[in-house]
Amino acid sequence: MSVIEKISLGLVLLFLAVAVVRLFSAPLKLALRLAVNAALGFGAMWLLNLTTAVTGLSLGLNLFNGLVVGILGIPGFLLLVLVKWVVT
């Protein structure tokens, strides 16, 4: 393989890599935002569970609650607390 062929192959691979990154950047940003919000939601639920003795409220740390808080954010957390408070 000559030098010109190697350079042209490298440029084609670089073009394909840039195209793939640009194609998947929006879904990756959305997935990363959802993961960060879910992690913050788990932290908020954990802090709520630490105050159970004082408040009498606790939420389970499960995937459903994490996704609700991850998608809806703070209103989702407040919704889960309200539902728990009304049910008990």
C-alpha positions as CSV (number, residue, x, y, z in Angstrom):
1,M,0.0,0.0,0.0
2,S,1.5,3.3,-1.0
3,V,1.6,6.5,1.0
4,I,-1.1,8.1,-1.0
5,E,-3.5,5.2,-0.5
6,K,-2.8,5.2,3.3
7,I,-3.5,8.9,3.5
8,S,-6.7,8.6,1.5
9,L,-7.9,5.7,3.6
10,G,-7.1,7.7,6.7
11,L,-9.1,10.7,5.4
12,V,-12.1,8.5,4.5
13,L,-12.0,6.9,8.0
14,L,-11.8,10.3,9.6
15,F,-14.8,11.5,7.6
16,L,-16.8,8.5,8.6
17,A,-15.9,8.9,12.3
18,V,-17.0,12.6,12.2
19,A,-20.2,11.7,10.4
20,V,-21.0,9.0,13.0
21,V,-20.3,11.3,15.9
22,R,-22.5,14.1,14.4
23,L,-25.3,11.6,13.7
24,F,-25.5,10.3,17.2
25,S,-24.6,13.4,19.2
26,A,-28.3,14.5,19.9
27,P,-29.5,11.0,21.1
28,L,-26.3,10.7,23.3
29,K,-26.9,14.1,24.8
30,L,-30.5,13.2,25.6
31,A,-29.4,9.9,27.2
32,L,-26.7,11.6,29.2
33,R,-29.2,14.2,30.4
34,L,-31.7,11.5,31.4
35,A,-28.9,9.6,33.3
36,V,-27.8,12.7,35.2
37,N,-31.4,13.6,36.1
38,A,-32.0,10.0,37.3
39,A,-28.9,10.0,39.4
40,L,-29.9,13.3,41.0
41,G,-33.4,11.9,41.6
42,F,-31.9,8.8,43.3
43,G,-29.9,11.2,45.5
44,A,-33.0,13.2,46.4
45,M,-34.9,10.0,47.2
46,W,-32.0,8.8,49.3
47,L,-32.0,12.1,51.2
48,L,-35.7,11.8,51.7
49,N,-35.2,8.3,53.1
50,L,-32.6,9.7,55.6
51,T,-35.3,12.0,57.0
52,T,-38.0,9.3,57.4
53,A,-37.8,9.5,61.2
54,V,-38.7,13.1,61.1
55,T,-41.1,13.4,58.1
56,G,-42.6,9.9,58.1
57,L,-42.2,9.7,54.3
58,S,-40.0,7.3,52.4
59,L,-39.7,6.4,48.7
60,G,-38.4,3.2,47.3
61,L,-35.1,3.4,45.4
62,N,-36.2,1.5,42.3
63,L,-36.0,1.9,38.5
64,F,-39.6,3.3,38.1
65,N,-39.1,6.0,40.6
66,G,-35.7,6.9,39.2
67,L,-37.1,7.1,35.7
68,V,-40.1,9.3,36.8
69,V,-37.7,11.7,38.5
70,G,-35.2,11.5,35.6
71,I,-37.8,12.4,33.0
72,L,-39.9,14.9,35.0
73,G,-37.2,16.3,37.3
74,I,-38.2,18.1,40.5
75,P,-42.0,18.0,39.7
76,G,-41.7,14.2,39.3
77,F,-40.0,13.9,42.7
78,L,-42.8,16.1,44.3
79,L,-45.4,14.0,42.5
80,L,-44.0,10.8,43.9
81,V,-43.9,12.3,47.4
82,L,-47.5,13.5,47.1
83,V,-48.7,10.1,45.9
84,K,-46.9,8.4,48.7
85,W,-48.3,10.9,51.2
86,V,-51.9,10.5,49.9
87,V,-51.7,6.7,49.8
88,T,-50.4,6.3,53.3
